[in-house]
């Protein structure tokens, strides 16, 4: 029976090439967009989920009570030590994120052999060994305890290849910001795409502690009154230990160390897995964007299915005699129905293959052309079971949505009326339903177009709106230890430079 369905399907599609081509193109575009939406949602809902203890990792944050209430992921630099000594956390780590680091590879004579500018984006972080108890990395060589010593650094496999090529990196020296000579003591695997901790240089926090005058970008390391937004505190809680109890311990720490300013500061604890979607802490993809993207994906697939239904029902008049003959020689209604389902399945399968290829080929370029900064993965994860379950579910859903109604219409023809050509347009296509589908299809398309135009207008406005001064030619300079220089003299010296 199945072989017969497929043989007749092939003959029908071969005879109606234009109909088959248009349906395949429409469905493949809808499926491609649906897959891209799936990859976007999957990418952002699995951020950092690969850490084995992700459900027990919490981040200590800061809540300010000055002019209103505001929040920051950053904490005062002494916070991790206090949390480590005075709470029930199994491990506590500080992580100070650094952008655009200047690195130099030192040769055997102590001179810079190569210089590298690492950036944009946070590739470097100052951490202590406990960082690797909280976030499990695969170590190729070395161990976390090497970061107890000042002037040490652990690097990723990619950075080891970039800086040292085929040579042994352990024991070699990298100079940071033309200030610290760092000894390479370990190599870890490269960071994954779907992580908010994309570090490839882990400098020992002891380096900052032994060089307290180095301007890392935040307050003094023993200062409770200052907060650098890139200074994070992570904690790993014991199993079955409630976050509410941990929060009470943090409240006690806040009162103890902030003293008279305790009312101005609080340190809420947040599950780390929620940070990526937190609007309060400026997470890159809040859940509302996940829901919006899911809605857009459903709209696009539904529109493609509606288009298929309209074209299929429009073809019903041409197939009425075929259905009449099949029924006259003993064909049952269910057989006619599944014949059309078989045709829909073949068209959908071809469209699914084309749509998957289009979506997969576009992945590496989406972030660049849409300027979303990591909105999509750059390649397909072929071993993702959820992806294949989604594809099977998408195939079944499209076949059901696109094939059921036209199949019922065709299977419902009366054989005598069909053979006499007495099938009306209303009977063949259900005019009211077809018109309704067309109206819904156009409404969805216009809604998506309007949303696209509005968003595009907003982005253009933000990019082109005057900020109130001429931005060209203005540069920002980070001044090391500004408190140690005469700022008036420094300014006068700069003004003597032609063009400044």
Secondary structure, DSSP 8 states (H G I E B T S, - for coil): -HHHHHHHHHHHHHHTHHHHHHHHHHHHHHHHHHHHHHHHHHHHHTTTTTSTTGGGEEEE-EEEESSSEEEES---TTHHHHHHHHS--SEEEEEEEEEEEEEEEE-TTSSEEEEEEEEEEEEEEEE-TTHHHHS---EEE--GGGGGSSSEEEEEHHHHHHHHTTS--TT-EEEETTTEEEEEEEEE----SS-S---SEEEEHHHHHT-TTS--SSS-TT-SS---TTEEEEEE--TT--HHHHHHHHHHHHHHHHGGGGGGEE--EEEGGGGGG-TTTT-SS-HHHHHHHHHHHHHHHHHHHHHHHHHHHHTGGGGHHHHHHHHHTT--HHHHHHHHHHHHHHHHHHHHHHHHHHHHHHHHHHHHHHT-SSSS-SS--TT-HHHHHHHHHHHHHHHHHHHHHHHHHHHT--HHHHHHT---HHHHH-HHHHHHHHHHHHHHHHHHHHHHHHHHHHHHHHHHS--SS--TT------TTGGGS-HHHHHHHHHTSTT-
